[in-house]
Amino acid sequence: MSVLVTGGGSGIGLAIAQRLSAGGTPVTICGRNKERLAKTGLHHVVADVGDERAVAHAVRRAAEHGGGRLDGVVASAGGSGWLGPITQLPAVQWEQVIHTNLTGTMLTLKHAAALMAGQGGGSFVAISSIASSNTHRWFGPYGVAKAGVDHLCRLAADELGPSGIRVNAIRPGLIRTEMVSVITDSDNPVLDDYLRCTPLARVGTVDDVAALAAFLLGPDSSWITGQVINVDGGHSLRRGPDFSPWLEGAYGADGLRGVIGTP
């Protein structure tokens, strides 16, 4: 089994790639930062998932590394650079987040699935977010993009099943990574609220997600497709987190409810 992991230079993507590689799977990771990729010691290719030519190249390189086959893909590249009221959301921020998370996943799926269909099947796993199912106020385009990822995976599972391709998604909750260290690595009211909303009241680890991804890529999940599975300690049973303690100072209480111009 050979696997491509996008966004594999850090965080969840790297943990998945390392888990698979430790088990003997030929793994190729891709991302935008050449130095970060090189530090992992894994087979890698520089690619921005928003660039279709780069994605197609990464898929080909991963297949070459796997001896001509690509058996699995994890679409982990994503992120968000916006936190604030939707009435103040710049269109360029919206477009960037949608492009990276949703379009990037679509391009990865498009090129990987074409290869997999020709070889008789494979498994595709997208990393979504609890923000796709539970509203996270002031997250702007991020949850919307991840909801699109969820639907894309269900649609693709329906289309590609006859070609032996399984497509699933994972919705992580709050996972300790560099990207969210400002929340997870200190005592603060936002972290306290996350934990109040999580029945298994702890922050998740990248290994929690990697374990499920490895299962969905492997033979033990051969009759599972079109599923969106939460790895969130039960957080999805309750509500999204409250970021107002951090944002009121910047936008004001009225600003958070959409009033423009409130100090």
Secondary structure, DSSP 8 states (H G I E B T S, - for coil): --EEEETTTSHHHHHHHHHHHHTT--EEEEES-HHHHHHTTSEEEE--TT-HHHHHHHHHHHHHHTTS---EEEE--------S-GGG--HHHHHHHHIIIIIHHHHHHHHHHHHHHHHT-EEEEEE--GGGTS--TT-THHHHHHHHHHHHHHHHHHHHGGGTEEEEEEEE-SB--GGGHHHHTS--HHHHHHHHT-SS-S-B-HHHHHHHHHHHHSGGGTT--S-EEEESTTGGGS-----HHHHHHHHHHHHHTT-TT--
